[in-house]
Amino acid sequence: MASSAGLALCGQALVVRGGSRFLATSTASSDDDVLFTYDCCTAEAKPQENKGEDGQPVDKGSDTILASTFSKSGSYFALTDDSKRLILFRTKPWQCLSVRTVVRRCTALTFTASEEKLLVADKSGDVYSFPVLEPQRCSQLELGHLSMLLDVAVSPDDRYVLTADRDEKIRVSWAAAPHSIESFCLGHTEFVSRIFVVPDHPELLLSSSGDCTLRLWEYRGGRELHCCHLTSLREPAEPCGDKRFAASRIAYWSQESCVALLCDCIPVVYIFQLDASRQQLVYKQQLDFQHRVWDIAFEESQGLWVLQDYREAPLVLCRPVGGQWQAVPENASLKKVSAHVQENWAMFEGMAGVDVGFSGLYKATFDNVTAYLRKKEERLQKRRQNPPPGPNGQAKKMKPGEASVRCPS
């Protein structure tokens, strides 16, 4: 939802996507790695298009990649595109395993921890599962919401499926019986944009929302443990005014229990530290960038990778130095990966300045009372200026300030 450009990391495998294309490489500094590129335009035939009443095809869609993810081990990679295709890859070596169709356009996807299933959440509020080991098998409906789903996650033991929707809810369902709901995590006042189960603290959940908060939950019991209001963290030098924003990515670095939060319309990355013993999030730092940030991802061995809208330096690598996160000088790994992205910069064409964030998901408010009172006052003013005729045809004189309205007999 947040951007058609994205970044994914698992181990040393790195994927950068833009438009209908992605490239995969390694962050290792050696020069013998193989660059893999793929364009959804070259995928198998698109699913049959819906036809309107006139018999003409409607809702064709494009080949733009909407969401992508690695499996836990990095052995698999999957993506969905705007043409309602789900494409599964093996990564060692890179190979396309299947191209399957989905019922609705997808908003998020994730592998189960066992890597046996791929869960796909769509705009109609449903979650479908696709077998990984049998890449040609069709999907199975697992659960559904009455609202658009924005994210889906699974617990590290595969016992629970967690879903976040547009109507402020986080639902925790049993994976073996998705109709059985373990709990709801309630407290957000706008759509829930992202959820993330902390891998080394599997009982904890992080969530972000259009209400400009980052929250920590004990999700099995539906208990909110901590809430950070992001608007209070903005530095005075760069006020955001009344502008609303939501997090488009939650990234986690287990080495120092570090949480990085990227918002969809401001070039800022917030850094927190998770204090699991005290069940709270500690705000550490704000990283500011001069260009639009498309995505972020942690690599355990190197630090935080940042993908930005700047061809001269498309990637930035940040590490903690003296307790403060900062961009590191260009090393061999960063130079190599940046060169691959620069050579394939065409996949980002047409994306500069395009806002594809969460702006359309906020609740609309209507003040009907104000409009009613204004129209009522206008009617009374007209009556004062042109009083209705009396019984003898003469206009009735009204006392100053009088604006009575008689009911018909």
Beta strands, then each sheet from edge to edge (+ up, - down):
strand 1: 5-10
strand 2: 13-18
strand 3: 21-26
strand 4: 36-39
strand 5: 65-70
strand 6: 76-81
strand 7: 85-91
strand 8: 94-101
strand 9: 106-111
strand 10: 117-122
strand 11: 126-131
strand 12: 140-144
strand 13: 149-154
strand 14: 160-165
strand 15: 170-174
strand 16: 181-185
strand 17: 192-197
strand 18: 204-209
strand 19: 213-218
strand 20: 223-229
strand 21: 247-253
strand 22: 258-263
strand 23: 268-275
strand 24: 280-288
strand 25: 293-299
strand 26: 303-308
strand 27: 315-321
strand 28: 324-327
sheet 1: 1+ 2- 3+ 4-
sheet 2: 5+ 6- 7+ 8-
sheet 3: 9+ 10- 11+ 12-
sheet 4: 13+ 14- 15+ 16-
sheet 5: 17+ 18- 19+ 20-
sheet 6: 21+ 22- 23+ 24-
sheet 7: 25+ 26- 27+ 28-
end
